[in-house]
Each structure stands twice: as structure tokens, then as C-alpha cells.
Amino acid sequence: MLAHGAGAAMDTSFMTGLAEALAAKGLRTLRFEFDYMAQRRTGGSKRPPPKMPVLEAEYREQIAELAGDGPLIIGGKSMGGRVASLIADDLFAKGQIAGLACFGYPFHPTGKPENLRTAHLETLTCPALICQGTRDPFGTAEDVAGYNLSGAIAMHWLEDGDHDFKPRKRLTGLTANDHVLAAAAAVSDWASTL
């Protein structure tokens, strides 16, 4: 189950490409929108996301409404992954999820590396995989190397990728789509170990 980032809906090219790449690896993928984003589609104002407790409750509601069998992995892009990470340990302890997968985790606000969003990640017990571009402005490879993250968290680095995994093609010869496909393959491999 994937949630979108703070400023972009569930059907952006990134979210669509990621869902398709995960499905191609045999992982059934469901995307959903938080209420504030869904309201934009009906002419609502373009306001910022509500506070985390509201988003956490909405994510839990989506999980409760999910009909399906098999192990559930929750996560999302940027803010959506952060919301999932905040509820993951509780759901994992209750046997409701098998893991957490984040794509472009916002370790800190852009331009504010001192304002870390990692306290809960230091003690996370739920198995987690974070796919991150090495030059993501919300947490570069160099930044993250200095964080005290739980041993339950595996990192999959996408060389020269930005927040949307886009590398500088002249440096890497790769595209954002190449990185999305690599992230989906990493999730598939990781999920098979859960």
C-alpha cells in the first residue's frame, strides 16, 4: 500500500511508474490519497497537508478497509512513507503488516538538515527498506551515513538520484525510470525475505 508525497497526487508519473514496476515484480500494489489531496480534485483549495496524527489515522483507515490476503507492506513516497513509518511498529507488533517500504524518505526538511525526522527510526523494529537517491535534498547518502538508524532498516541507494530518483544522465547514463525499476527490484528481493 503506497501513499503519495505532500505536494503530488497518487497518479503522478513517479507514483504510477513505481506501482507498475512493483506489479511487474509480482507485488500487488494499491495507491490511495489522503483526504486533503483528494479534495483538490473536486475544486478544493490547494492547502498543505494536515498534521501527522490526522494523516496517520487516515492511513490506518485505508489499511482497515483493505480486502485482501497475504502479507501487507506499507509505505509511500516522501511524506507518505514518513506517515507509514510512524505507524509501522504498532501495526507490525499486531501482525497487521509485514514491512515498511519508503521511497525518497524525508529525513529532514529541504535546506534544514538540523531538523531531523529520525527519532522513531532509531528504534524501529518493523523490517524496513528505504530507497533513496544519493543526492536527495531531504537526505543525501552523506547525511544518512551519520544517522543512528535501527538495524531493522535497510537502505537501497540510487546513484546520483534526486528526490524523484532522477540522476544526471551525463554522469550516470541512467534515467529516473531506470532507478524506479531498480527500486522495485530491490523491494521485491527484500520482500521475499520477510
C-alpha positions in Angstrom: 0.0 0.0 0.0 1.5 3.3 -1.1 0.7 6.8 -0.1 1.8 9.9 -2.1 4.1 12.8 -1.1 3.0 16.1 0.3 2.5 18.0 -2.9 1.8 15.5 -5.6 -1.2 13.1 -6.0 -1.2 9.4 -6.2 -1.3 9.4 -10.0 1.8 11.3 -10.8 4.2 9.8 -13.2 6.5 8.7 -10.4 3.7 7.0 -8.4 2.3 5.4 -11.5 5.7 4.2 -12.7 6.5 2.8 -9.3 3.2 1.0 -8.9 3.6 -0.5 -12.4 7.2 -1.6 -11.7 6.2 -3.2 -8.4 3.3 -5.0 -10.1 5.7 -6.3 -12.8 7.7 -7.9 -9.9 4.6 -9.7 -8.7 3.7 -7.3 -5.9 0.0 -6.3 -5.9 0.1 -2.5 -5.3 -2.6 -0.2 -4.1 -2.3 3.6 -4.1 -4.5 5.9 -2.1 -4.8 9.7 -1.5 -5.1 11.4 1.8 -8.3 13.5 2.1 -6.6 16.9 1.6 -5.2 15.8 -1.7 -8.5 14.1 -2.8 -10.3 17.4 -2.1 -8.1 19.2 -4.6 -9.6 17.1 -7.3 -13.1 18.5 -6.6 -12.1 22.1 -6.6 -10.9 22.3 -3.1 -8.1 24.7 -2.1 -4.5 23.8 -2.5 -3.7 23.7 1.1 -0.9 22.0 2.8 -1.2 18.5 4.4 -2.8 18.3 7.9 -0.8 17.4 11.0 0.8 13.9 11.2 -1.8 12.4 13.6 -4.6 13.2 11.1 -2.6 11.5 8.3 -1.7 8.6 10.5 -5.4 8.0 11.2 -6.3 8.2 7.5 -3.5 5.7 6.7 -4.9 3.3 9.4 -8.4 3.7 7.9 -7.1 2.6 4.5 -5.5 -0.5 5.9 -8.7 -1.4 7.8 -10.7 -1.1 4.6 -8.2 -3.2 2.6 -9.7 -6.5 1.4 -7.0 -9.0 0.5 -4.8 -11.8 1.8 -1.1 -12.2 2.1 1.5 -10.1 3.8 1.0 -6.4 3.7 3.8 -3.9 3.2 3.0 -0.3 3.8 4.9 2.7 2.6 5.0 5.6 0.2 6.8 8.4 -1.5 8.3 11.1 0.7 5.7 12.2 3.2 3.6 9.1 2.5 6.5 6.9 3.6 7.0 9.1 6.7 3.4 8.7 7.7 3.7 4.9 7.2 6.9 4.8 9.2 5.2 6.4 12.2 2.5 3.7 12.4 4.6 0.8 11.2 5.9 -0.5 14.6 2.4 -0.6 16.1 0.9 -2.4 13.1 3.9 -4.8 12.9 3.5 -5.7 16.6 -0.2 -6.5 16.0 0.7 -8.7 13.0 -1.2 -6.4 10.6 1.8 -5.7 8.3 5.0 -7.5 7.3 7.2 -4.5 6.5 7.7 -0.9 5.5 9.0 0.4 2.2 9.8 4.1 1.7 10.8 5.9 -1.5 12.6 9.2 -1.1 12.3 9.4 2.7 12.2 13.0 4.0 14.9 12.6 6.7 14.8 16.4 7.2 13.1 19.4 5.6 14.9 20.6 2.5 17.6 23.1 3.4 17.2 22.3 7.1 19.5 19.2 7.8 19.4 20.1 11.6 15.7 19.4 11.8 15.8 15.6 11.7 12.8 13.4 11.3 14.6 10.3 12.5 13.8 9.8 16.2 11.3 7.0 15.6 13.7 5.4 13.0 16.3 4.8 15.7 14.2 2.3 17.5 12.1 0.9 14.6 11.5 -2.9 14.9 9.4 -3.4 11.8 11.5 -4.6 8.8 12.0 -1.6 6.5 13.6 -0.7 3.2 14.3 2.9 2.2 15.1 3.5 -1.4 16.9 6.9 -1.7 18.7 8.9 -4.3 22.3 9.6 -3.2 21.8 13.3 -3.8 18.2 13.6 -2.4 17.9 17.1 -0.8 15.8 15.5 2.0 18.7 13.2 3.0 21.8 12.5 0.9 23.9 9.4 1.2 26.4 11.5 3.1 23.7 12.9 5.5 22.2 9.5 6.2 25.6 7.9 6.9 25.7 10.0 10.1 22.3 9.0 11.4 21.7 6.4 14.1 19.1 4.3 12.3 17.7 1.0 13.6 19.3 -2.2 12.3 15.8 -3.2 11.0 16.2 -0.6 8.3 18.0 -1.5 5.0 19.0 1.3 2.6 19.0 0.9 -1.2 20.9 3.8 -2.7 20.2 5.0 -6.2 23.4 6.6 -7.6 23.1 10.3 -8.2 19.3 10.2 -7.8 17.4 13.2 -6.6 14.1 13.1 -4.6 12.3 11.7 -7.6 15.3 9.3 -8.3 16.3 11.3 -11.4 20.1 11.1 -11.9 22.1 13.4 -14.1 22.2 11.2 -17.2 25.5 12.6 -18.5 27.1 11.4 -15.2 25.5 8.0 -14.8 24.0 7.1 -18.2 20.8 6.2 -16.3 17.3 7.7 -16.2 14.8 8.2 -13.4 12.8 5.2 -14.8 16.0 3.0 -14.5 16.1 4.0 -10.8 12.4 3.3 -10.3 12.9 -0.2 -11.9 15.9 -0.8 -9.7 13.9 0.3 -6.6 11.1 -2.1 -7.5 13.6 -4.9 -7.9 15.2 -4.1 -4.5 11.7 -4.1 -2.9 10.9 -7.5 -4.5 14.1 -9.0 -3.3 13.7 -7.6 0.2 10.1 -8.6 0.4 10.9 -12.2 -0.4 13.0 -12.3 2.9 10.1 -11.2 5.1 
